[in-house]
Structures are given as C-alpha cells and as structure tokens.
Amino acid sequence: MRVVSIPFALLLAVSTAAPARAAEAPFDAGLFRLAEILGSLHFLRNLCGDTGTAWRDEMEKLIASENPDAERKARFIANFNRGYRSFQTSYKSCTSSAVEAINRYTREGEALSSEIASRYGN
C-alpha cells in the first residue's frame, strides 16, 4: 500500500482542479511596458497639442500583431490605461516637464521596441 502525504495530496488535487494558465512569453514584460508607454504618450502628446489617435493606433497594431487571448489582451489594455491615467492625474496643461516626459518615453519606447525585435524577432 502506498502512503501519500497530506500536503502532497492537496497540491496534487489543486493542481489538477485548477485550469492551466498559459505560460508568459519571455518578452511579455517588455510588451506590457511598451503598452504603458503608448498610453502615456497618447495622453501627453494630445495634451501638448499633437491631437490625434496615433499612439492609440499603435496600441491597436500591437494587440493585432500579438493576437492575444482575452486575459492577455486585458493586460495590454490595462497597461495602456495605466500609462494614460498616470499622467492624466498630474498634468492639466503642457509644461516643460510634460515635454521632457514625452521625449523620455519616446526614447524608452524606441529602445524597448528595438530590443524586443532584435532579441525575439524572426
């Protein structure tokens, strides 16, 4: 007769009952950060007079290219919205620090995009 420890039996029961979560891709952290940057730029560029949907359009392209499942898509959208809202609460008009934030986020987004493409691209 085989004896199974209680903690092991509980772990086995939980692991077989819980649905498997899709493994996160190694570049997901970078893509989620990029989504946050796009949200920040969408707010800041519009605040500083460059009205339009260019950054939201880039976000839509990112989501379309990734073709994520519903959970992953929700994470992309949440990160975009977090970036947008983080500056929405701080800035009511275009200031020199808002322009500097635009420049900083643009550089970070370009660097992140290049790194992800060179490291994980086909």
The first five atom37 places (N, CA, C, CB, O) and aatype in JSON, in Angstrom:
{
  "aatype": [12, 1, 19, 19, 15, 9, 14, 13, 0, 10, 10, 10, 0, 19, 15, 16, 0, 0, 14, 0, 1, 0, 0, 6, 0, 14, 13, 3, 0, 7, 10, 13, 1, 10, 0, 6, 9, 10, 7, 15, 10, 8, 13, 10, 1, 2, 10, 4, 7, 3, 16, 7, 16, 0, 17, 1, 3, 6, 12, 6, 11, 10, 9, 0, 15, 6, 2, 14, 3, 0, 6, 1, 11, 0, 1, 13, 9, 0, 2, 13, 2, 1, 7, 18, 1, 15, 13, 5, 16, 15, 18, 11, 15, 4, 16, 15, 15, 0, 19, 6, 0, 9, 2, 1, 18, 16, 1, 6, 7, 6, 0, 10, 15, 15, 6, 9, 0, 15, 1, 18, 7, 2],
  "atom_mask": [
    [1, 1, 1, 1, 1],
    [1, 1, 1, 1, 1],
    [1, 1, 1, 1, 1],
    [1, 1, 1, 1, 1],
    [1, 1, 1, 1, 1],
    [1, 1, 1, 1, 1],
    [1, 1, 1, 1, 1],
    [1, 1, 1, 1, 1],
    [1, 1, 1, 1, 1],
    [1, 1, 1, 1, 1],
    [1, 1, 1, 1, 1],
    [1, 1, 1, 1, 1],
    [1, 1, 1, 1, 1],
    [1, 1, 1, 1, 1],
    [1, 1, 1, 1, 1],
    [1, 1, 1, 1, 1],
    [1, 1, 1, 1, 1],
    [1, 1, 1, 1, 1],
    [1, 1, 1, 1, 1],
    [1, 1, 1, 1, 1],
    [1, 1, 1, 1, 1],
    [1, 1, 1, 1, 1],
    [1, 1, 1, 1, 1],
    [1, 1, 1, 1, 1],
    [1, 1, 1, 1, 1],
    [1, 1, 1, 1, 1],
    [1, 1, 1, 1, 1],
    [1, 1, 1, 1, 1],
    [1, 1, 1, 1, 1],
    [1, 1, 1, 0, 1],
    [1, 1, 1, 1, 1],
    [1, 1, 1, 1, 1],
    [1, 1, 1, 1, 1],
    [1, 1, 1, 1, 1],
    [1, 1, 1, 1, 1],
    [1, 1, 1, 1, 1],
    [1, 1, 1, 1, 1],
    [1, 1, 1, 1, 1],
    [1, 1, 1, 0, 1],
    [1, 1, 1, 1, 1],
    [1, 1, 1, 1, 1],
    [1, 1, 1, 1, 1],
    [1, 1, 1, 1, 1],
    [1, 1, 1, 1, 1],
    [1, 1, 1, 1, 1],
    [1, 1, 1, 1, 1],
    [1, 1, 1, 1, 1],
    [1, 1, 1, 1, 1],
    [1, 1, 1, 0, 1],
    [1, 1, 1, 1, 1],
    [1, 1, 1, 1, 1],
    [1, 1, 1, 0, 1],
    [1, 1, 1, 1, 1],
    [1, 1, 1, 1, 1],
    [1, 1, 1, 1, 1],
    [1, 1, 1, 1, 1],
    [1, 1, 1, 1, 1],
    [1, 1, 1, 1, 1],
    [1, 1, 1, 1, 1],
    [1, 1, 1, 1, 1],
    [1, 1, 1, 1, 1],
    [1, 1, 1, 1, 1],
    [1, 1, 1, 1, 1],
    [1, 1, 1, 1, 1],
    [1, 1, 1, 1, 1],
    [1, 1, 1, 1, 1],
    [1, 1, 1, 1, 1],
    [1, 1, 1, 1, 1],
    [1, 1, 1, 1, 1],
    [1, 1, 1, 1, 1],
    [1, 1, 1, 1, 1],
    [1, 1, 1, 1, 1],
    [1, 1, 1, 1, 1],
    [1, 1, 1, 1, 1],
    [1, 1, 1, 1, 1],
    [1, 1, 1, 1, 1],
    [1, 1, 1, 1, 1],
    [1, 1, 1, 1, 1],
    [1, 1, 1, 1, 1],
    [1, 1, 1, 1, 1],
    [1, 1, 1, 1, 1],
    [1, 1, 1, 1, 1],
    [1, 1, 1, 0, 1],
    [1, 1, 1, 1, 1],
    [1, 1, 1, 1, 1],
    [1, 1, 1, 1, 1],
    [1, 1, 1, 1, 1],
    [1, 1, 1, 1, 1],
    [1, 1, 1, 1, 1],
    [1, 1, 1, 1, 1],
    [1, 1, 1, 1, 1],
    [1, 1, 1, 1, 1],
    [1, 1, 1, 1, 1],
    [1, 1, 1, 1, 1],
    [1, 1, 1, 1, 1],
    [1, 1, 1, 1, 1],
    [1, 1, 1, 1, 1],
    [1, 1, 1, 1, 1],
    [1, 1, 1, 1, 1],
    [1, 1, 1, 1, 1],
    [1, 1, 1, 1, 1],
    [1, 1, 1, 1, 1],
    [1, 1, 1, 1, 1],
    [1, 1, 1, 1, 1],
    [1, 1, 1, 1, 1],
    [1, 1, 1, 1, 1],
    [1, 1, 1, 1, 1],
    [1, 1, 1, 1, 1],
    [1, 1, 1, 0, 1],
    [1, 1, 1, 1, 1],
    [1, 1, 1, 1, 1],
    [1, 1, 1, 1, 1],
    [1, 1, 1, 1, 1],
    [1, 1, 1, 1, 1],
    [1, 1, 1, 1, 1],
    [1, 1, 1, 1, 1],
    [1, 1, 1, 1, 1],
    [1, 1, 1, 1, 1],
    [1, 1, 1, 1, 1],
    [1, 1, 1, 1, 1],
    [1, 1, 1, 0, 1],
    [1, 1, 1, 1, 1]
  ],
  "atom_positions": [
    [[0.85, -1.18, 0.0], [0.0, 0.0, 0.0], [0.89, 1.24, 0.0], [-0.96, 0.0, 1.23], [1.89, 1.3, 0.72]],
    [[0.53, 2.22, -0.8], [1.32, 3.43, -0.95], [0.7, 4.53, -0.09], [1.41, 3.86, -2.43], [-0.51, 4.74, -0.11]],
    [[1.54, 5.23, 0.66], [1.08, 6.32, 1.51], [1.47, 7.64, 0.85], [1.67, 6.2, 2.95], [2.63, 7.83, 0.48]],
    [[0.51, 8.53, 0.72], [0.75, 9.84, 0.13], [0.6, 10.87, 1.24], [-0.22, 10.14, -1.06], [-0.39, 10.86, 1.98]],
    [[1.56, 11.76, 1.36], [1.47, 12.78, 2.4], [0.3, 13.73, 2.11], [2.8, 13.57, 2.51], [-0.06, 13.93, 0.95]],
    [[-0.27, 14.29, 3.15], [-1.41, 15.19, 3.0], [-1.04, 16.44, 2.2], [-1.95, 15.59, 4.38], [-1.79, 16.8, 1.3]],
    [[0.09, 17.11, 2.5], [0.41, 18.29, 1.68], [0.57, 17.94, 0.2], [1.7, 18.95, 2.2], [0.12, 18.69, -0.66]],
    [[1.2, 16.81, -0.1], [1.36, 16.4, -1.49], [0.0, 16.1, -2.12], [2.27, 15.18, -1.59], [-0.24, 16.47, -3.27]],
    [[-0.87, 15.45, -1.4], [-2.21, 15.13, -1.92], [-3.0, 16.4, -2.19], [-2.97, 14.22, -0.93], [-3.71, 16.49, -3.2]],
    [[-2.9, 17.39, -1.29], [-3.6, 18.66, -1.5], [-3.04, 19.39, -2.73], [-3.47, 19.55, -0.26], [-3.8, 19.93, -3.54]],
    [[-1.73, 19.39, -2.86], [-1.1, 20.03, -4.0], [-1.54, 19.35, -5.29], [0.43, 19.98, -3.87], [-1.86, 20.02, -6.27]],
    [[-1.57, 18.04, -5.3], [-1.99, 17.28, -6.47], [-3.45, 17.59, -6.8], [-1.81, 15.78, -6.23], [-3.78, 17.77, -7.98]],
    [[-4.31, 17.65, -5.81], [-5.72, 17.93, -6.04], [-5.92, 19.34, -6.6], [-6.52, 17.77, -4.74], [-6.7, 19.54, -7.54]],
    [[-5.21, 20.31, -6.04], [-5.34, 21.69, -6.5], [-4.79, 21.84, -7.91], [-4.63, 22.65, -5.55], [-5.4, 22.51, -8.74]],
    [[-3.65, 21.22, -8.18], [-3.04, 21.39, -9.5], [-3.85, 20.73, -10.6], [-1.64, 20.83, -9.5], [-3.84, 21.2, -11.73]],
    [[-4.55, 19.66, -10.3], [-5.37, 19.02, -11.32], [-6.73, 19.67, -11.45], [-5.52, 17.55, -11.02], [-7.38, 19.53, -12.49]],
    [[-7.19, 20.38, -10.42], [-8.5, 21.03, -10.47], [-8.43, 22.41, -11.1], [-9.09, 21.13, -9.07], [-9.38, 22.85, -11.74]],
    [[-7.31, 23.1, -10.92], [-7.18, 24.45, -11.43], [-6.85, 24.43, -12.92], [-6.1, 25.23, -10.65], [-6.05, 23.6, -13.36]],
    [[-7.46, 25.33, -13.69], [-7.14, 25.37, -15.11], [-5.71, 25.87, -15.3], [-8.14, 26.27, -15.87], [-5.23, 26.72, -14.55]],
    [[-5.06, 25.34, -16.29], [-3.67, 25.74, -16.55], [-3.66, 27.15, -17.13], [-2.97, 24.74, -17.51], [-4.43, 27.46, -18.04]],
    [[-2.8, 27.98, -16.62], [-2.64, 29.33, -17.16], [-1.55, 29.29, -18.21], [-2.3, 30.36, -16.03], [-0.51, 28.66, -18.03]],
    [[-1.79, 29.97, -19.29], [-0.82, 29.99, -20.37], [0.49, 30.57, -19.87], [-1.34, 30.78, -21.58], [0.5, 31.55, -19.11]],
    [[1.57, 29.98, -20.29], [2.89, 30.47, -19.89], [3.11, 31.85, -20.49], [4.01, 29.49, -20.32], [2.75, 32.11, -21.64]],
    [[3.71, 32.72, -19.71], [4.0, 34.06, -20.18], [5.23, 34.0, -21.08], [4.22, 35.04, -19.0], [6.23, 33.38, -20.74]],
    [[5.14, 34.66, -22.21], [6.27, 34.71, -23.13], [7.4, 35.52, -22.49], [5.84, 35.34, -24.49], [7.14, 36.41, -21.69]],
    [[8.63, 35.22, -22.84], [9.76, 35.93, -22.21], [9.78, 37.42, -22.51], [11.06, 35.31, -22.66], [10.41, 38.19, -21.78]],
    [[9.11, 37.84, -23.55], [9.1, 39.26, -23.92], [7.85, 39.99, -23.45], [9.22, 39.39, -25.41], [7.69, 41.18, -23.73]],
    [[6.95, 39.3, -22.74], [5.7, 39.93, -22.31], [5.92, 41.14, -21.4], [4.84, 38.92, -21.59], [5.23, 42.15, -21.54]],
    [[6.87, 41.05, -20.5], [7.1, 42.2, -19.6], [7.45, 43.44, -20.42], [8.24, 41.88, -18.6], [6.97, 44.53, -20.12]],
    [[8.27, 43.26, -21.43], [8.63, 44.38, -22.3], [7.44, 44.9, -23.09], [0.0, 0.0, 0.0], [7.28, 46.11, -23.25]],
    [[6.61, 44.0, -23.59], [5.44, 44.42, -24.35], [4.42, 45.13, -23.46], [4.79, 43.22, -25.02], [3.79, 46.09, -23.88]],
    [[4.27, 44.65, -22.23], [3.33, 45.31, -21.32], [3.85, 46.7, -20.93], [3.11, 44.45, -20.05], [3.07, 47.64, -20.78]],
    [[5.16, 46.83, -20.78], [5.75, 48.15, -20.52], [5.55, 49.06, -21.73], [7.26, 48.02, -20.18], [5.25, 50.24, -21.58]],
    [[5.72, 48.5, -22.92], [5.51, 49.28, -24.14], [4.06, 49.77, -24.21], [5.86, 48.44, -25.38], [3.81, 50.9, -24.62]],
    [[3.12, 48.94, -23.82], [1.71, 49.35, -23.8], [1.51, 50.53, -22.85], [0.81, 48.17, -23.39], [0.77, 51.46, -23.15]],
    [[2.17, 50.47, -21.7], [2.07, 51.58, -20.73], [2.67, 52.86, -21.31], [2.78, 51.2, -19.42], [2.11, 53.95, -21.13]],
    [[3.79, 52.73, -21.98], [4.42, 53.89, -22.62], [3.5, 54.49, -23.68], [5.78, 53.49, -23.25], [3.35, 55.71, -23.76]],
    [[2.89, 53.64, -24.49], [1.97, 54.13, -25.52], [0.8, 54.89, -24.9], [1.44, 52.97, -26.37], [0.38, 55.92, -25.44]],
    [[0.28, 54.41, -23.78], [-0.8, 55.12, -23.1], [-0.34, 56.48, -22.58], [0.0, 0.0, 0.0], [-1.06, 57.47, -22.7]],
    [[0.86, 56.52, -22.02], [1.42, 57.79, -21.54], [1.59, 58.78, -22.69], [2.77, 57.55, -20.85], [1.22, 59.94, -22.57]],
    [[2.15, 58.29, -23.79], [2.35, 59.17, -24.94], [1.03, 59.64, -25.54], [3.17, 58.47, -26.01], [0.92, 60.77, -26.01]],
    [[0.04, 58.77, -25.53], [-1.27, 59.16, -26.06], [-1.82, 60.35, -25.28], [-2.26, 57.97, -26.0], [-2.34, 61.3, -25.87]],
    [[-1.7, 60.3, -23.97], [-2.2, 61.43, -23.17], [-1.32, 62.67, -23.35], [-2.26, 61.04, -21.69], [-1.82, 63.75, -23.64]],
    [[-0.02, 62.5, -23.18], [0.89, 63.65, -23.18], [0.95, 64.35, -24.53], [2.28, 63.21, -22.78], [0.94, 65.58, -24.58]],
    [[1.0, 63.6, -25.62], [1.08, 64.24, -26.94], [-0.19, 65.02, -27.23], [1.32, 63.18, -28.04], [-0.12, 66.11, -27.8]],
    [[-1.33, 64.49, -26.86], [-2.58, 65.23, -27.04], [-2.62, 66.47, -26.16], [-3.79, 64.33, -26.74], [-3.1, 67.52, -26.58]],
    [[-2.11, 66.34, -24.95], [-2.06, 67.48, -24.04], [-1.21, 68.61, -24.61], [-1.51, 67.05, -22.67], [-1.53, 69.79, -24.44]],
    [[-0.14, 68.24, -25.29], [0.8, 69.23, -25.81], [0.5, 69.63, -27.25], [2.21, 68.7, -25.72], [1.38, 70.16, -27.94]],
    [[-0.72, 69.38, -27.72], [-1.15, 69.92, -28.99], [-1.06, 69.0, -30.19], [0.0, 0.0, 0.0], [-1.53, 69.36, -31.27]],
    [[-0.48, 67.84, -30.04], [-0.39, 66.89, -31.15], [-1.6, 65.97, -31.08], [0.95, 66.06, -31.1], [-1.49, 64.78, -30.79]],
    [[-2.78, 66.56, -31.35], [-4.02, 65.81, -31.2], [-4.13, 64.72, -32.26], [-5.23, 66.74, -31.27], [-3.65, 64.87, -33.38]],
    [[-4.75, 63.67, -31.88], [-4.95, 62.56, -32.8], [-4.93, 61.24, -32.05], [0.0, 0.0, 0.0], [-4.91, 61.2, -30.82]],
    [[-4.95, 60.19, -32.8], [-5.01, 58.85, -32.21], [-3.8, 58.0, -32.56], [-6.27, 58.15, -32.65], [-3.86, 56.78, -32.48]],
    [[-2.71, 58.63, -32.95], [-1.53, 57.88, -33.42], [-1.06, 56.85, -32.4], [-0.39, 58.84, -33.72], [-0.74, 55.72, -32.78]],
    [[-1.0, 57.2, -31.13], [-0.46, 56.29, -30.13], [-1.46, 55.2, -29.78], [-0.06, 57.05, -28.87], [-1.08, 54.07, -29.5]],
    [[-2.74, 55.55, -29.78], [-3.78, 54.52, -29.59], [-3.77, 53.57, -30.79], [-5.19, 55.18, -29.41], [-3.95, 52.36, -30.62]],
    [[-3.57, 54.11, -31.98], [-3.49, 53.27, -33.18], [-2.31, 52.31, -33.09], [-3.36, 54.14, -34.45], [-2.41, 51.15, -33.5]],
    [[-1.18, 52.79, -32.57], [-0.02, 51.91, -32.38], [-0.34, 50.79, -31.39], [1.21, 52.72, -31.89], [0.11, 49.66, -31.56]],
    [[-1.11, 51.13, -30.37], [-1.51, 50.12, -29.39], [-2.4, 49.07, -30.06], [-2.25, 50.76, -28.21], [-2.24, 47.87, -29.81]],
    [[-3.31, 49.52, -30.89], [-4.18, 48.58, -31.6], [-3.37, 47.67, -32.53], [-5.25, 49.34, -32.4], [-3.68, 46.49, -32.65]],
    [[-2.35, 48.23, -33.17], [-1.47, 47.42, -34.03], [-0.71, 46.38, -33.21], [-0.48, 48.32, -34.79], [-0.56, 45.24, -33.63]],
    [[-0.25, 46.8, -32.03], [0.47, 45.87, -31.16], [-0.44, 44.71, -30.76], [0.98, 46.59, -29.9], [-0.03, 43.55, -30.82]],
    [[-1.66, 45.02, -30.36], [-2.6, 43.97, -29.97], [-2.91, 43.07, -31.16], [-3.9, 44.58, -29.39], [-2.95, 41.85, -31.03]],
    [[-3.13, 43.66, -32.32], [-3.45, 42.87, -33.51], [-2.28, 41.95, -33.88], [-3.79, 43.79, -34.7], [-2.49, 40.8, -34.27]],
    [[-1.07, 42.45, -33.77], [0.09, 41.62, -34.14], [0.32, 40.48, -33.15], [1.35, 42.48, -34.23], [0.82, 39.42, -33.52]],
    [[-0.05, 40.7, -31.89], [0.12, 39.66, -30.87], [-1.03, 38.66, -30.87], [0.24, 40.3, -29.5], [-0.84, 37.52, -30.46]],
    [[-2.21, 39.08, -31.33], [-3.39, 38.23, -31.33], [-3.55, 37.48, -29.99], [-3.31, 37.23, -32.5], [-3.6, 36.26, -29.96]],
    [[-3.63, 38.25, -28.9], [-3.64, 37.62, -27.57], [-5.0, 37.0, -27.22], [-3.27, 38.63, -26.52], [-6.03, 37.35, -27.79]],
    [[-4.96, 36.07, -26.25], [-6.22, 35.57, -25.72], [-6.85, 36.69, -24.88], [-6.0, 34.26, -24.86], [-6.23, 37.74, -24.68]],
    [[-8.05, 36.47, -24.4], [-8.79, 37.52, -23.7], [-8.06, 38.05, -22.46], [-10.16, 37.0, -23.29], [-8.05, 39.26, -22.21]],
    [[-7.45, 37.16, -21.69], [-6.74, 37.58, -20.48], [-5.53, 38.44, -20.8], [-6.31, 36.35, -19.66], [-5.29, 39.47, -20.16]],
    [[-4.77, 38.02, -21.79], [-3.56, 38.77, -22.16], [-3.95, 40.1, -22.79], [-2.69, 37.94, -23.14], [-3.29, 41.11, -22.55]],
    [[-5.0, 40.12, -23.6], [-5.48, 41.37, -24.19], [-5.89, 42.35, -23.1], [-6.65, 41.11, -25.15], [-5.6, 43.54, -23.19]],
    [[-6.56, 41.85, -22.08], [-6.97, 42.71, -20.96], [-5.75, 43.31, -20.26], [-7.82, 41.9, -19.95], [-5.8, 44.45, -19.81]],
    [[-4.67, 42.54, -20.16], [-3.45, 43.06, -19.54], [-2.83, 44.17, -20.39], [-2.43, 41.93, -19.33], [-2.34, 45.16, -19.85]],
    [[-2.84, 44.0, -21.72], [-2.33, 45.06, -22.6], [-3.15, 46.33, -22.4], [-2.39, 44.61, -24.08], [-2.58, 47.42, -22.24]],
    [[-4.45, 46.21, -22.4], [-5.33, 47.37, -22.26], [-5.15, 48.02, -20.89], [-6.8, 46.95, -22.47], [-5.12, 49.24, -20.78]],
    [[-5.04, 47.21, -19.85], [-4.85, 47.76, -18.5], [-3.55, 48.54, -18.4], [-4.86, 46.62, -17.46], [-3.5, 49.59, -17.76]],
    [[-2.49, 48.05, -19.03], [-1.22, 48.78, -19.01], [-1.3, 50.07, -19.8], [-0.1, 47.9, -19.57], [-0.78, 51.1, -19.35]],
    [[-1.94, 50.06, -20.94], [-2.14, 51.28, -21.73], [-2.9, 52.31, -20.89], [-2.91, 50.97, -23.04], [-2.51, 53.47, -20.8]],
    [[-3.99, 51.87, -20.28], [-4.81, 52.77, -19.47], [-4.05, 53.29, -18.25], [-6.08, 52.07, -19.03], [-4.22, 54.44, -17.86]],
    [[-3.23, 52.45, -17.64], [-2.42, 52.89, -16.5], [-1.47, 54.01, -16.92], [-1.63, 51.71, -15.9], [-1.32, 55.0, -16.2]],
    [[-0.84, 53.86, -18.08], [0.05, 54.9, -18.58], [-0.7, 56.2, -18.84], [0.0, 0.0, 0.0], [-0.22, 57.28, -18.49]],
    [[-1.85, 56.09, -19.44], [-2.68, 57.27, -19.73], [-3.08, 57.97, -18.44], [-3.93, 56.87, -20.54], [-2.91, 59.18, -18.3]],
    [[-3.62, 57.2, -17.51], [-4.14, 57.79, -16.27], [-3.05, 58.33, -15.36], [-4.95, 56.77, -15.52], [-3.29, 59.27, -14.59]],
    [[-1.87, 57.76, -15.43], [-0.8, 58.21, -14.53], [-0.45, 59.67, -14.8], [0.44, 57.33, -14.69], [-0.11, 60.41, -13.88]],
    [[-0.52, 60.09, -16.05], [-0.23, 61.48, -16.37], [-1.48, 62.35, -16.34], [0.43, 61.59, -17.72], [-1.4, 63.56, -16.12]],
    [[-2.62, 61.75, -16.57], [-3.88, 62.49, -16.56], [-4.11, 63.13, -15.19], [-5.05, 61.57, -16.91], [-4.66, 64.23, -15.1]],
    [[-3.69, 62.45, -14.13], [-3.89, 63.0, -12.79], [-2.85, 64.06, -12.44], [-3.84, 61.88, -11.77], [-3.07, 64.86, -11.52]],
    [[-1.73, 64.09, -13.16], [-0.64, 65.0, -12.83], [-0.62, 66.27, -13.67], [0.66, 64.3, -12.98], [-0.25, 67.34, -13.18]],
    [[-1.01, 66.17, -14.92], [-0.87, 67.29, -15.86], [-2.21, 67.76, -16.37], [0.02, 66.88, -17.04], [-3.04, 66.97, -16.83]],
    [[-2.42, 69.06, -16.27], [-3.64, 69.68, -16.81], [-3.32, 70.56, -18.01], [-4.35, 70.51, -15.72], [-4.21, 70.95, -18.77]],
    [[-2.03, 70.88, -18.19], [-1.59, 71.67, -19.34], [-0.19, 71.21, -19.72], [-1.62, 73.22, -19.03], [0.51, 70.57, -18.93]],
    [[0.19, 71.54, -20.93], [1.51, 71.15, -21.42], [2.57, 72.02, -20.75], [1.6, 71.28, -22.98], [2.54, 73.25, -20.84]],
    [[3.5, 71.38, -20.08], [4.59, 72.09, -19.4], [5.92, 71.56, -19.93], [4.49, 71.91, -17.84], [5.95, 70.61, -20.71]],
    [[6.99, 72.19, -19.51], [8.31, 71.71, -19.94], [8.58, 70.3, -19.41], [9.41, 72.68, -19.47], [9.26, 69.51, -20.07]],
    [[8.07, 69.98, -18.24], [8.27, 68.63, -17.72], [7.42, 67.61, -18.5], [7.93, 68.57, -16.22], [7.82, 66.46, -18.63]],
    [[6.27, 68.03, -19.01], [5.46, 67.13, -19.85], [6.19, 66.86, -21.16], [4.06, 67.75, -20.12], [6.2, 65.73, -21.65]],
    [[6.81, 67.89, -21.73], [7.59, 67.71, -22.96], [8.78, 66.8, -22.7], [8.07, 69.08, -23.51], [9.09, 65.94, -23.53]],
    [[9.43, 66.97, -21.59], [10.55, 66.09, -21.24], [10.08, 64.66, -21.05], [11.24, 66.59, -19.95], [10.77, 63.72, -21.46]],
    [[8.92, 64.47, -20.45], [8.36, 63.12, -20.29], [8.07, 62.51, -21.66], [7.06, 63.16, -19.43], [8.32, 61.32, -21.87]],
    [[7.55, 63.3, -22.58], [7.31, 62.81, -23.95], [8.62, 62.32, -24.55], [6.69, 63.92, -24.83], [8.68, 61.22, -25.1]],
    [[9.65, 63.14, -24.45], [10.95, 62.77, -25.02], [11.52, 61.51, -24.36], [11.94, 63.92, -24.87], [12.04, 60.63, -25.04]],
    [[11.41, 61.45, -23.05], [11.94, 60.29, -22.31], [11.19, 59.01, -22.68], [11.84, 60.53, -20.79], [11.8, 57.98, -22.92]],
    [[9.86, 59.08, -22.72], [9.06, 57.91, -23.05], [9.24, 57.49, -24.52], [7.59, 58.18, -22.76], [9.22, 56.31, -24.84]],
    [[9.41, 58.47, -25.39], [9.66, 58.14, -26.79], [10.97, 57.38, -26.93], [9.71, 59.42, -27.66], [11.03, 56.37, -27.63]],
    [[12.01, 57.84, -26.26], [13.31, 57.15, -26.31], [13.2, 55.75, -25.7], [14.39, 57.96, -25.55], [13.72, 54.78, -26.26]],
    [[12.53, 55.64, -24.55], [12.39, 54.33, -23.92], [11.59, 53.38, -24.8], [11.71, 54.48, -22.55], [11.95, 52.21, -24.93]],
    [[10.51, 53.87, -25.41], [9.7, 53.04, -26.28], [10.47, 52.56, -27.5], [0.0, 0.0, 0.0], [10.35, 51.4, -27.91]],
    [[11.27, 53.46, -28.09], [12.09, 53.08, -29.24], [13.12, 52.02, -28.85], [12.8, 54.3, -29.84], [13.31, 51.04, -29.55]],
    [[13.77, 52.24, -27.72], [14.78, 51.28, -27.26], [14.15, 49.92, -26.95], [15.51, 51.82, -26.02], [14.7, 48.88, -27.31]],
    [[13.03, 49.94, -26.3], [12.34, 48.71, -25.94], [11.88, 47.96, -27.19], [11.14, 49.01, -25.04], [12.03, 46.74, -27.28]],
    [[11.33, 48.68, -28.15], [10.89, 48.06, -29.4], [12.06, 47.43, -30.14], [10.2, 49.1, -30.29], [11.96, 46.31, -30.63]],
    [[13.15, 48.15, -30.21], [14.34, 47.62, -30.9], [14.88, 46.39, -30.19], [15.44, 48.7, -30.98], [15.25, 45.41, -30.84]],
    [[14.94, 46.45, -28.86], [15.46, 45.32, -28.1], [14.59, 44.08, -28.29], [15.54, 45.68, -26.61], [15.11, 42.98, -28.52]],
    [[13.29, 44.24, -28.2], [12.38, 43.1, -28.36], [12.49, 42.53, -29.76], [10.91, 43.52, -28.06], [12.54, 41.31, -29.95]],
    [[12.51, 43.42, -30.77], [12.59, 42.95, -32.16], [13.9, 42.23, -32.44], [12.43, 44.12, -33.12], [13.91, 41.19, -33.11]],
    [[15.01, 42.77, -31.96], [16.3, 42.13, -32.24], [16.49, 40.86, -31.44], [17.43, 43.08, -31.94], [17.15, 39.92, -31.9]],
    [[15.93, 40.81, -30.26], [16.12, 39.64, -29.4], [15.15, 38.5, -29.72], [15.96, 40.05, -27.95], [15.53, 37.33, -29.67]],
    [[13.91, 38.85, -30.04], [12.88, 37.83, -30.21], [12.27, 37.8, -31.6], [11.81, 38.04, -29.22], [11.47, 36.91, -31.9]],
    [[12.63, 38.75, -32.46], [12.04, 38.81, -33.81], [12.46, 37.63, -34.67], [0.0, 0.0, 0.0], [13.41, 36.92, -34.36]],
    [[11.74, 37.46, -35.73], [12.03, 36.34, -36.64], [13.21, 36.67, -37.49], [10.84, 36.0, -37.52], [13.62, 35.85, -38.32]]
  ]
}
